Amino acid sequence: MVPTLKAGSKALGIIPQNFDDCFRLAQCAAMSGAIPSGHDQKPEAVCMVIMFGLELGIPPMQAI
């Protein structure tokens, strides 16, 4: 089931629920060029940053 966005609804961040979701998000971020320069652009490294952030209660995009 894929959630839908409705006009006027509150946008929520994407929080991965398992490792596969985390890695897919990391791949997307790495391929998009959204990773700050000077940081490792590899999906594996981005996945680790996301997981560290989640352990500290930080949403994925803020952790990146």
CHARMM internal coordinates of N, CA and C (Angstrom, degrees):
IC EDIT
DIST 1 N 1 CA 1.4400
DIST 1 CA 1 C 1.5293
ANGL 1 N 1 CA 1 C 108.60
DIST 1 C 2 N 1.3044
ANGL 1 CA 1 C 2 N 116.97
DIHE 1 N 1 CA 1 C 2 N 128.19
DIST 2 N 2 CA 1.4534
ANGL 1 C 2 N 2 CA 122.59
DIHE 1 CA 1 C 2 N 2 CA -179.02
DIST 2 CA 2 C 1.5244
ANGL 2 N 2 CA 2 C 108.53
DIHE 1 C 2 N 2 CA 2 C -105.63
DIST 2 C 3 N 1.3496
ANGL 2 CA 2 C 3 N 117.79
DIHE 2 N 2 CA 2 C 3 N 124.60
DIST 3 N 3 CA 1.4636
ANGL 2 C 3 N 3 CA 119.04
DIHE 2 CA 2 C 3 N 3 CA 178.91
DIST 3 CA 3 C 1.5171
ANGL 3 N 3 CA 3 C 110.34
DIHE 2 C 3 N 3 CA 3 C -68.68
DIST 3 C 4 N 1.3062
ANGL 3 CA 3 C 4 N 115.43
DIHE 3 N 3 CA 3 C 4 N 147.73
DIST 4 N 4 CA 1.4598
ANGL 3 C 4 N 4 CA 120.79
DIHE 3 CA 3 C 4 N 4 CA 178.95
DIST 4 CA 4 C 1.5173
ANGL 4 N 4 CA 4 C 109.37
DIHE 3 C 4 N 4 CA 4 C -108.52
DIST 4 C 5 N 1.3142
ANGL 4 CA 4 C 5 N 115.95
DIHE 4 N 4 CA 4 C 5 N 152.84
DIST 5 N 5 CA 1.4588
ANGL 4 C 5 N 5 CA 121.23
DIHE 4 CA 4 C 5 N 5 CA 174.98
DIST 5 CA 5 C 1.5150
ANGL 5 N 5 CA 5 C 108.51
DIHE 4 C 5 N 5 CA 5 C -97.58
DIST 5 C 6 N 1.2963
ANGL 5 CA 5 C 6 N 115.85
DIHE 5 N 5 CA 5 C 6 N 137.49
DIST 6 N 6 CA 1.4572
ANGL 5 C 6 N 6 CA 120.99
DIHE 5 CA 5 C 6 N 6 CA 178.06
DIST 6 CA 6 C 1.5132
ANGL 6 N 6 CA 6 C 108.38
DIHE 5 C 6 N 6 CA 6 C -115.09
DIST 6 C 7 N 1.3164
ANGL 6 CA 6 C 7 N 116.13
DIHE 6 N 6 CA 6 C 7 N 145.96
DIST 7 N 7 CA 1.4604
ANGL 6 C 7 N 7 CA 120.57
DIHE 6 CA 6 C 7 N 7 CA 178.57
DIST 7 CA 7 C 1.5253
ANGL 7 N 7 CA 7 C 109.35
DIHE 6 C 7 N 7 CA 7 C -57.03
DIST 7 C 8 N 1.3130
ANGL 7 CA 7 C 8 N 115.36
DIHE 7 N 7 CA 7 C 8 N 132.13
DIST 8 N 8 CA 1.4564
ANGL 7 C 8 N 8 CA 120.38
DIHE 7 CA 7 C 8 N 8 CA 178.25
DIST 8 CA 8 C 1.5146
ANGL 8 N 8 CA 8 C 114.18
DIHE 7 C 8 N 8 CA 8 C 84.52
DIST 8 C 9 N 1.3305
ANGL 8 CA 8 C 9 N 117.76
DIHE 8 N 8 CA 8 C 9 N -3.85
DIST 9 N 9 CA 1.4559
ANGL 8 C 9 N 9 CA 118.99
DIHE 8 CA 8 C 9 N 9 CA 179.42
DIST 9 CA 9 C 1.5322
ANGL 9 N 9 CA 9 C 109.72
DIHE 8 C 9 N 9 CA 9 C -79.79
DIST 9 C 10 N 1.3047
ANGL 9 CA 9 C 10 N 115.58
DIHE 9 N 9 CA 9 C 10 N 156.24
DIST 10 N 10 CA 1.4547
ANGL 9 C 10 N 10 CA 121.17
DIHE 9 CA 9 C 10 N 10 CA 179.70
DIST 10 CA 10 C 1.5241
ANGL 10 N 10 CA 10 C 109.29
DIHE 9 C 10 N 10 CA 10 C -74.87
DIST 10 C 11 N 1.3128
ANGL 10 CA 10 C 11 N 116.85
DIHE 10 N 10 CA 10 C 11 N 127.83
DIST 11 N 11 CA 1.4655
ANGL 10 C 11 N 11 CA 121.18
DIHE 10 CA 10 C 11 N 11 CA 177.71
DIST 11 CA 11 C 1.5235
ANGL 11 N 11 CA 11 C 109.04
DIHE 10 C 11 N 11 CA 11 C -76.13
DIST 11 C 12 N 1.3095
ANGL 11 CA 11 C 12 N 116.38
DIHE 11 N 11 CA 11 C 12 N 131.54
DIST 12 N 12 CA 1.4581
ANGL 11 C 12 N 12 CA 121.81
DIHE 11 CA 11 C 12 N 12 CA 179.65
DIST 12 CA 12 C 1.5222
ANGL 12 N 12 CA 12 C 109.46
DIHE 11 C 12 N 12 CA 12 C -114.06
DIST 12 C 13 N 1.3109
ANGL 12 CA 12 C 13 N 116.54
DIHE 12 N 12 CA 12 C 13 N 146.74
DIST 13 N 13 CA 1.4576
ANGL 12 C 13 N 13 CA 121.15
DIHE 12 CA 12 C 13 N 13 CA 177.38
DIST 13 CA 13 C 1.5166
ANGL 13 N 13 CA 13 C 111.35
DIHE 12 C 13 N 13 CA 13 C -70.34
DIST 13 C 14 N 1.3067
ANGL 13 CA 13 C 14 N 115.79
DIHE 13 N 13 CA 13 C 14 N 157.44
DIST 14 N 14 CA 1.4613
ANGL 13 C 14 N 14 CA 121.31
DIHE 13 CA 13 C 14 N 14 CA 178.03
DIST 14 CA 14 C 1.5256
ANGL 14 N 14 CA 14 C 108.03
DIHE 13 C 14 N 14 CA 14 C -88.25
DIST 14 C 15 N 1.3171
ANGL 14 CA 14 C 15 N 116.35
DIHE 14 N 14 CA 14 C 15 N 119.69
DIST 15 N 15 CA 1.4585
ANGL 14 C 15 N 15 CA 121.94
DIHE 14 CA 14 C 15 N 15 CA 178.90
DIST 15 CA 15 C 1.5252
ANGL 15 N 15 CA 15 C 107.66
DIHE 14 C 15 N 15 CA 15 C -115.15
DIST 15 C 16 N 1.3416
ANGL 15 CA 15 C 16 N 117.78
DIHE 15 N 15 CA 15 C 16 N 112.09
DIST 16 N 16 CA 1.4628
ANGL 15 C 16 N 16 CA 119.83
DIHE 15 CA 15 C 16 N 16 CA -179.71
DIST 16 CA 16 C 1.5264
ANGL 16 N 16 CA 16 C 110.92
DIHE 15 C 16 N 16 CA 16 C -63.34
DIST 16 C 17 N 1.3401
ANGL 16 CA 16 C 17 N 115.73
DIHE 16 N 16 CA 16 C 17 N 141.87
DIST 17 N 17 CA 1.4556
ANGL 16 C 17 N 17 CA 121.68
DIHE 16 CA 16 C 17 N 17 CA -178.31
DIST 17 CA 17 C 1.5222
ANGL 17 N 17 CA 17 C 113.11
DIHE 16 C 17 N 17 CA 17 C -102.96
DIST 17 C 18 N 1.3424
ANGL 17 CA 17 C 18 N 116.92
DIHE 17 N 17 CA 17 C 18 N -9.56
DIST 18 N 18 CA 1.4593
ANGL 17 C 18 N 18 CA 120.55
DIHE 17 CA 17 C 18 N 18 CA 178.72
DIST 18 CA 18 C 1.5268
ANGL 18 N 18 CA 18 C 108.42
DIHE 17 C 18 N 18 CA 18 C -154.23
DIST 18 C 19 N 1.3307
ANGL 18 CA 18 C 19 N 115.70
DIHE 18 N 18 CA 18 C 19 N 174.70
DIST 19 N 19 CA 1.4621
ANGL 18 C 19 N 19 CA 119.58
DIHE 18 CA 18 C 19 N 19 CA -175.87
DIST 19 CA 19 C 1.5244
ANGL 19 N 19 CA 19 C 111.81
DIHE 18 C 19 N 19 CA 19 C -62.41
DIST 19 C 20 N 1.3253
ANGL 19 CA 19 C 20 N 117.82
DIHE 19 N 19 CA 19 C 20 N -41.63
DIST 20 N 20 CA 1.4658
ANGL 19 C 20 N 20 CA 120.49
DIHE 19 CA 19 C 20 N 20 CA -178.87
DIST 20 CA 20 C 1.5276
ANGL 20 N 20 CA 20 C 111.44
DIHE 19 C 20 N 20 CA 20 C -59.83
DIST 20 C 21 N 1.3351
ANGL 20 CA 20 C 21 N 116.74
DIHE 20 N 20 CA 20 C 21 N -42.94
DIST 21 N 21 CA 1.4666
ANGL 20 C 21 N 21 CA 120.33
DIHE 20 CA 20 C 21 N 21 CA 177.57
DIST 21 CA 21 C 1.5224
ANGL 21 N 21 CA 21 C 110.61
DIHE 20 C 21 N 21 CA 21 C -63.32
DIST 21 C 22 N 1.3263
ANGL 21 CA 21 C 22 N 116.19
DIHE 21 N 21 CA 21 C 22 N -40.44
DIST 22 N 22 CA 1.4616
ANGL 21 C 22 N 22 CA 121.04
DIHE 21 CA 21 C 22 N 22 CA 179.94
DIST 22 CA 22 C 1.5302
ANGL 22 N 22 CA 22 C 110.20
DIHE 21 C 22 N 22 CA 22 C -62.71
DIST 22 C 23 N 1.3267
ANGL 22 CA 22 C 23 N 116.41
DIHE 22 N 22 CA 22 C 23 N -44.79
DIST 23 N 23 CA 1.4598
ANGL 22 C 23 N 23 CA 119.74
DIHE 22 CA 22 C 23 N 23 CA -178.46
DIST 23 CA 23 C 1.5286
ANGL 23 N 23 CA 23 C 111.03
DIHE 22 C 23 N 23 CA 23 C -67.92
DIST 23 C 24 N 1.3109
ANGL 23 CA 23 C 24 N 117.86
DIHE 23 N 23 CA 23 C 24 N -38.52
DIST 24 N 24 CA 1.4658
ANGL 23 C 24 N 24 CA 120.60
DIHE 23 CA 23 C 24 N 24 CA 177.57
DIST 24 CA 24 C 1.5260
ANGL 24 N 24 CA 24 C 110.79
DIHE 23 C 24 N 24 CA 24 C -62.42
DIST 24 C 25 N 1.3242
ANGL 24 CA 24 C 25 N 117.18
DIHE 24 N 24 CA 24 C 25 N -41.43
DIST 25 N 25 CA 1.4608
ANGL 24 C 25 N 25 CA 121.15
DIHE 24 CA 24 C 25 N 25 CA 177.34
DIST 25 CA 25 C 1.5299
ANGL 25 N 25 CA 25 C 109.98
DIHE 24 C 25 N 25 CA 25 C -64.13
DIST 25 C 26 N 1.3331
ANGL 25 CA 25 C 26 N 116.66
DIHE 25 N 25 CA 25 C 26 N -40.82
DIST 26 N 26 CA 1.4619
ANGL 25 C 26 N 26 CA 121.36
DIHE 25 CA 25 C 26 N 26 CA 178.72
DIST 26 CA 26 C 1.5249
ANGL 26 N 26 CA 26 C 111.22
DIHE 25 C 26 N 26 CA 26 C -63.75
DIST 26 C 27 N 1.3222
ANGL 26 CA 26 C 27 N 116.87
DIHE 26 N 26 CA 26 C 27 N -41.87
DIST 27 N 27 CA 1.4701
ANGL 26 C 27 N 27 CA 120.66
DIHE 26 CA 26 C 27 N 27 CA 177.70
DIST 27 CA 27 C 1.5211
ANGL 27 N 27 CA 27 C 110.27
DIHE 26 C 27 N 27 CA 27 C -61.10
DIST 27 C 28 N 1.3060
ANGL 27 CA 27 C 28 N 116.84
DIHE 27 N 27 CA 27 C 28 N -45.11
DIST 28 N 28 CA 1.4650
ANGL 27 C 28 N 28 CA 121.66
DIHE 27 CA 27 C 28 N 28 CA -179.83
DIST 28 CA 28 C 1.5268
ANGL 28 N 28 CA 28 C 110.45
DIHE 27 C 28 N 28 CA 28 C -61.24
DIST 28 C 29 N 1.3278
ANGL 28 CA 28 C 29 N 116.83
DIHE 28 N 28 CA 28 C 29 N -46.13
DIST 29 N 29 CA 1.4632
ANGL 28 C 29 N 29 CA 120.72
DIHE 28 CA 28 C 29 N 29 CA -179.58
DIST 29 CA 29 C 1.5270
ANGL 29 N 29 CA 29 C 110.95
DIHE 28 C 29 N 29 CA 29 C -64.06
DIST 29 C 30 N 1.3354
ANGL 29 CA 29 C 30 N 116.90
DIHE 29 N 29 CA 29 C 30 N -42.31
DIST 30 N 30 CA 1.4646
ANGL 29 C 30 N 30 CA 120.66
DIHE 29 CA 29 C 30 N 30 CA -179.00
DIST 30 CA 30 C 1.5286
ANGL 30 N 30 CA 30 C 111.18
DIHE 29 C 30 N 30 CA 30 C -65.33
DIST 30 C 31 N 1.3196
ANGL 30 CA 30 C 31 N 116.92
DIHE 30 N 30 CA 30 C 31 N -41.99
DIST 31 N 31 CA 1.4646
ANGL 30 C 31 N 31 CA 120.35
DIHE 30 CA 30 C 31 N 31 CA -179.11
DIST 31 CA 31 C 1.5264
ANGL 31 N 31 CA 31 C 112.78
DIHE 30 C 31 N 31 CA 31 C -72.42
DIST 31 C 32 N 1.3325
ANGL 31 CA 31 C 32 N 116.75
DIHE 31 N 31 CA 31 C 32 N -25.86
DIST 32 N 32 CA 1.4658
ANGL 31 C 32 N 32 CA 120.27
DIHE 31 CA 31 C 32 N 32 CA -175.85
DIST 32 CA 32 C 1.5190
ANGL 32 N 32 CA 32 C 113.29
DIHE 31 C 32 N 32 CA 32 C -78.11
DIST 32 C 33 N 1.3345
ANGL 32 CA 32 C 33 N 116.83
DIHE 32 N 32 CA 32 C 33 N -17.44
DIST 33 N 33 CA 1.4585
ANGL 32 C 33 N 33 CA 119.85
DIHE 32 CA 32 C 33 N 33 CA -175.04
DIST 33 CA 33 C 1.5204
ANGL 33 N 33 CA 33 C 112.26
DIHE 32 C 33 N 33 CA 33 C 82.84
DIST 33 C 34 N 1.3381
ANGL 33 CA 33 C 34 N 116.90
DIHE 33 N 33 CA 33 C 34 N 14.56
DIST 34 N 34 CA 1.4671
ANGL 33 C 34 N 34 CA 121.55
DIHE 33 CA 33 C 34 N 34 CA -177.79
DIST 34 CA 34 C 1.5281
ANGL 34 N 34 CA 34 C 112.93
DIHE 33 C 34 N 34 CA 34 C -79.84
DIST 34 C 35 N 1.3307
ANGL 34 CA 34 C 35 N 117.20
DIHE 34 N 34 CA 34 C 35 N -6.93
DIST 35 N 35 CA 1.4613
ANGL 34 C 35 N 35 CA 120.68
DIHE 34 CA 34 C 35 N 35 CA -179.58
DIST 35 CA 35 C 1.5262
ANGL 35 N 35 CA 35 C 108.60
DIHE 34 C 35 N 35 CA 35 C -80.92
DIST 35 C 36 N 1.3390
ANGL 35 CA 35 C 36 N 117.53
DIHE 35 N 35 CA 35 C 36 N 130.10
DIST 36 N 36 CA 1.4664
ANGL 35 C 36 N 36 CA 119.46
DIHE 35 CA 35 C 36 N 36 CA -179.85
DIST 36 CA 36 C 1.5271
ANGL 36 N 36 CA 36 C 112.27
DIHE 35 C 36 N 36 CA 36 C -56.34
DIST 36 C 37 N 1.3153
ANGL 36 CA 36 C 37 N 116.27
DIHE 36 N 36 CA 36 C 37 N 143.17
DIST 37 N 37 CA 1.4639
ANGL 36 C 37 N 37 CA 119.80
DIHE 36 CA 36 C 37 N 37 CA 179.14
DIST 37 CA 37 C 1.5250
ANGL 37 N 37 CA 37 C 109.62
DIHE 36 C 37 N 37 CA 37 C -62.38
DIST 37 C 38 N 1.3136
ANGL 37 CA 37 C 38 N 115.42
DIHE 37 N 37 CA 37 C 38 N 149.89
DIST 38 N 38 CA 1.4606
ANGL 37 C 38 N 38 CA 120.35
DIHE 37 CA 37 C 38 N 38 CA -177.43
DIST 38 CA 38 C 1.5137
ANGL 38 N 38 CA 38 C 112.27
DIHE 37 C 38 N 38 CA 38 C 91.94
DIST 38 C 39 N 1.3298
ANGL 38 CA 38 C 39 N 117.40
DIHE 38 N 38 CA 38 C 39 N -9.56
DIST 39 N 39 CA 1.4571
ANGL 38 C 39 N 39 CA 121.45
DIHE 38 CA 38 C 39 N 39 CA 177.38
DIST 39 CA 39 C 1.5255
ANGL 39 N 39 CA 39 C 108.81
DIHE 38 C 39 N 39 CA 39 C -106.09
DIST 39 C 40 N 1.3107
ANGL 39 CA 39 C 40 N 115.46
DIHE 39 N 39 CA 39 C 40 N 158.19
DIST 40 N 40 CA 1.4570
ANGL 39 C 40 N 40 CA 120.97
DIHE 39 CA 39 C 40 N 40 CA 179.91
DIST 40 CA 40 C 1.5292
ANGL 40 N 40 CA 40 C 109.49
DIHE 39 C 40 N 40 CA 40 C -66.32
DIST 40 C 41 N 1.3063
ANGL 40 CA 40 C 41 N 117.55
DIHE 40 N 40 CA 40 C 41 N 127.05
DIST 41 N 41 CA 1.4585
ANGL 40 C 41 N 41 CA 123.23
DIHE 40 CA 40 C 41 N 41 CA -176.85
DIST 41 CA 41 C 1.5293
ANGL 41 N 41 CA 41 C 112.58
DIHE 40 C 41 N 41 CA 41 C -89.77
DIST 41 C 42 N 1.3333
ANGL 41 CA 41 C 42 N 118.21
DIHE 41 N 41 CA 41 C 42 N 1.44
DIST 42 N 42 CA 1.4580
ANGL 41 C 42 N 42 CA 120.88
DIHE 41 CA 41 C 42 N 42 CA -177.44
DIST 42 CA 42 C 1.5293
ANGL 42 N 42 CA 42 C 110.73
DIHE 41 C 42 N 42 CA 42 C -74.38
DIST 42 C 43 N 1.3490
ANGL 42 CA 42 C 43 N 117.47
DIHE 42 N 42 CA 42 C 43 N 137.77
DIST 43 N 43 CA 1.4692
ANGL 42 C 43 N 43 CA 120.35
DIHE 42 CA 42 C 43 N 43 CA 179.41
DIST 43 CA 43 C 1.5256
ANGL 43 N 43 CA 43 C 112.80
DIHE 42 C 43 N 43 CA 43 C -55.51
DIST 43 C 44 N 1.3343
ANGL 43 CA 43 C 44 N 117.07
DIHE 43 N 43 CA 43 C 44 N -34.37
DIST 44 N 44 CA 1.4682
ANGL 43 C 44 N 44 CA 119.77
DIHE 43 CA 43 C 44 N 44 CA -179.48
DIST 44 CA 44 C 1.5272
ANGL 44 N 44 CA 44 C 111.11
DIHE 43 C 44 N 44 CA 44 C -62.69
DIST 44 C 45 N 1.3322
ANGL 44 CA 44 C 45 N 116.34
DIHE 44 N 44 CA 44 C 45 N -42.53
DIST 45 N 45 CA 1.4677
ANGL 44 C 45 N 45 CA 120.52
DIHE 44 CA 44 C 45 N 45 CA 179.67
DIST 45 CA 45 C 1.5246
ANGL 45 N 45 CA 45 C 110.76
DIHE 44 C 45 N 45 CA 45 C -69.22
DIST 45 C 46 N 1.3195
ANGL 45 CA 45 C 46 N 116.32
DIHE 45 N 45 CA 45 C 46 N -40.45
DIST 46 N 46 CA 1.4674
ANGL 45 C 46 N 46 CA 120.35
DIHE 45 CA 45 C 46 N 46 CA 179.37
DIST 46 CA 46 C 1.5315
ANGL 46 N 46 CA 46 C 109.93
DIHE 45 C 46 N 46 CA 46 C -64.77
DIST 46 C 47 N 1.3245
ANGL 46 CA 46 C 47 N 116.72
DIHE 46 N 46 CA 46 C 47 N -38.71
DIST 47 N 47 CA 1.4667
ANGL 46 C 47 N 47 CA 120.82
DIHE 46 CA 46 C 47 N 47 CA 178.10
DIST 47 CA 47 C 1.5266
ANGL 47 N 47 CA 47 C 110.51
DIHE 46 C 47 N 47 CA 47 C -60.43
DIST 47 C 48 N 1.3318
ANGL 47 CA 47 C 48 N 116.86
DIHE 47 N 47 CA 47 C 48 N -42.46
DIST 48 N 48 CA 1.4619
ANGL 47 C 48 N 48 CA 120.19
DIHE 47 CA 47 C 48 N 48 CA 178.80
DIST 48 CA 48 C 1.5296
ANGL 48 N 48 CA 48 C 111.41
DIHE 47 C 48 N 48 CA 48 C -63.17
DIST 48 C 49 N 1.3320
ANGL 48 CA 48 C 49 N 116.56
DIHE 48 N 48 CA 48 C 49 N -40.47
DIST 49 N 49 CA 1.4713
ANGL 48 C 49 N 49 CA 120.67
DIHE 48 CA 48 C 49 N 49 CA 178.29
DIST 49 CA 49 C 1.5282
ANGL 49 N 49 CA 49 C 109.52
DIHE 48 C 49 N 49 CA 49 C -61.95
DIST 49 C 50 N 1.3289
ANGL 49 CA 49 C 50 N 116.86
DIHE 49 N 49 CA 49 C 50 N -43.85
DIST 50 N 50 CA 1.4627
ANGL 49 C 50 N 50 CA 120.70
DIHE 49 CA 49 C 50 N 50 CA 179.42
DIST 50 CA 50 C 1.5253
ANGL 50 N 50 CA 50 C 110.35
DIHE 49 C 50 N 50 CA 50 C -62.00
DIST 50 C 51 N 1.3443
ANGL 50 CA 50 C 51 N 117.15
DIHE 50 N 50 CA 50 C 51 N -45.16
DIST 51 N 51 CA 1.4645
ANGL 50 C 51 N 51 CA 120.21
DIHE 50 CA 50 C 51 N 51 CA -178.92
DIST 51 CA 51 C 1.5233
ANGL 51 N 51 CA 51 C 111.70
DIHE 50 C 51 N 51 CA 51 C -65.53
DIST 51 C 52 N 1.3280
ANGL 51 CA 51 C 52 N 117.43
DIHE 51 N 51 CA 51 C 52 N -41.01
DIST 52 N 52 CA 1.4729
ANGL 51 C 52 N 52 CA 119.31
DIHE 51 CA 51 C 52 N 52 CA 176.21
DIST 52 CA 52 C 1.5270
ANGL 52 N 52 CA 52 C 110.07
DIHE 51 C 52 N 52 CA 52 C -60.35
DIST 52 C 53 N 1.3252
ANGL 52 CA 52 C 53 N 116.20
DIHE 52 N 52 CA 52 C 53 N -44.52
DIST 53 N 53 CA 1.4598
ANGL 52 C 53 N 53 CA 119.94
DIHE 52 CA 52 C 53 N 53 CA 179.03
DIST 53 CA 53 C 1.5148
ANGL 53 N 53 CA 53 C 112.23
DIHE 52 C 53 N 53 CA 53 C -60.31
DIST 53 C 54 N 1.3342
ANGL 53 CA 53 C 54 N 117.01
DIHE 53 N 53 CA 53 C 54 N -44.29
DIST 54 N 54 CA 1.4612
ANGL 53 C 54 N 54 CA 120.27
DIHE 53 CA 53 C 54 N 54 CA -179.91
DIST 54 CA 54 C 1.5232
ANGL 54 N 54 CA 54 C 111.47
DIHE 53 C 54 N 54 CA 54 C -61.30
DIST 54 C 55 N 1.3338
ANGL 54 CA 54 C 55 N 117.19
DIHE 54 N 54 CA 54 C 55 N -37.64
DIST 55 N 55 CA 1.4692
ANGL 54 C 55 N 55 CA 119.92
DIHE 54 CA 54 C 55 N 55 CA 178.02
DIST 55 CA 55 C 1.5254
ANGL 55 N 55 CA 55 C 111.54
DIHE 54 C 55 N 55 CA 55 C -64.35
DIST 55 C 56 N 1.3255
ANGL 55 CA 55 C 56 N 116.41
DIHE 55 N 55 CA 55 C 56 N -27.05
DIST 56 N 56 CA 1.4655
ANGL 55 C 56 N 56 CA 120.69
DIHE 55 CA 55 C 56 N 56 CA 179.48
DIST 56 CA 56 C 1.5277
ANGL 56 N 56 CA 56 C 112.50
DIHE 55 C 56 N 56 CA 56 C -94.84
DIST 56 C 57 N 1.3469
ANGL 56 CA 56 C 57 N 116.74
DIHE 56 N 56 CA 56 C 57 N 0.67
DIST 57 N 57 CA 1.4577
ANGL 56 C 57 N 57 CA 120.71
DIHE 56 CA 56 C 57 N 57 CA 179.64
DIST 57 CA 57 C 1.5185
ANGL 57 N 57 CA 57 C 113.40
DIHE 56 C 57 N 57 CA 57 C 83.49
DIST 57 C 58 N 1.3290
ANGL 57 CA 57 C 58 N 116.82
DIHE 57 N 57 CA 57 C 58 N 19.35
DIST 58 N 58 CA 1.4678
ANGL 57 C 58 N 58 CA 121.60
DIHE 57 CA 57 C 58 N 58 CA -178.84
DIST 58 CA 58 C 1.5242
ANGL 58 N 58 CA 58 C 108.42
DIHE 57 C 58 N 58 CA 58 C -100.96
DIST 58 C 59 N 1.3365
ANGL 58 CA 58 C 59 N 118.09
DIHE 58 N 58 CA 58 C 59 N 128.98
DIST 59 N 59 CA 1.4702
ANGL 58 C 59 N 59 CA 120.43
DIHE 58 CA 58 C 59 N 59 CA 178.12
DIST 59 CA 59 C 1.5329
ANGL 59 N 59 CA 59 C 111.30
DIHE 58 C 59 N 59 CA 59 C -60.32
DIST 59 C 60 N 1.3267
ANGL 59 CA 59 C 60 N 116.81
DIHE 59 N 59 CA 59 C 60 N 151.58
DIST 60 N 60 CA 1.4702
ANGL 59 C 60 N 60 CA 121.31
DIHE 59 CA 59 C 60 N 60 CA -174.88
DIST 60 CA 60 C 1.5264
ANGL 60 N 60 CA 60 C 115.47
DIHE 59 C 60 N 60 CA 60 C -52.01
DIST 60 C 61 N 1.3011
ANGL 60 CA 60 C 61 N 118.43
DIHE 60 N 60 CA 60 C 61 N -48.59
DIST 61 N 61 CA 1.4686
ANGL 60 C 61 N 61 CA 119.71
DIHE 60 CA 60 C 61 N 61 CA -175.97
DIST 61 CA 61 C 1.5194
ANGL 61 N 61 CA 61 C 111.26
DIHE 60 C 61 N 61 CA 61 C -68.33
DIST 61 C 62 N 1.3111
ANGL 61 CA 61 C 62 N 118.62
DIHE 61 N 61 CA 61 C 62 N -30.85
DIST 62 N 62 CA 1.4782
ANGL 61 C 62 N 62 CA 119.56
DIHE 61 CA 61 C 62 N 62 CA 175.08
DIST 62 CA 62 C 1.5130
ANGL 62 N 62 CA 62 C 110.36
DIHE 61 C 62 N 62 CA 62 C -71.97
DIST 62 C 63 N 1.3179
ANGL 62 CA 62 C 63 N 117.66
DIHE 62 N 62 CA 62 C 63 N -35.78
DIST 63 N 63 CA 1.4650
ANGL 62 C 63 N 63 CA 120.95
DIHE 62 CA 62 C 63 N 63 CA 178.98
DIST 63 CA 63 C 1.5255
ANGL 63 N 63 CA 63 C 110.12
DIHE 62 C 63 N 63 CA 63 C -64.62
DIST 63 C 64 N 1.3343
ANGL 63 CA 63 C 64 N 115.97
DIHE 63 N 63 CA 63 C 64 N -39.89
DIST 64 N 64 CA 1.4605
ANGL 63 C 64 N 64 CA 119.94
DIHE 63 CA 63 C 64 N 64 CA 179.77
DIST 64 CA 64 C 1.5104
ANGL 64 N 64 CA 64 C 109.59
DIHE 63 C 64 N 64 CA 64 C -65.74
END
COOR INIT
IC SEED 1 N 1 CA 1 C
IC BUILD
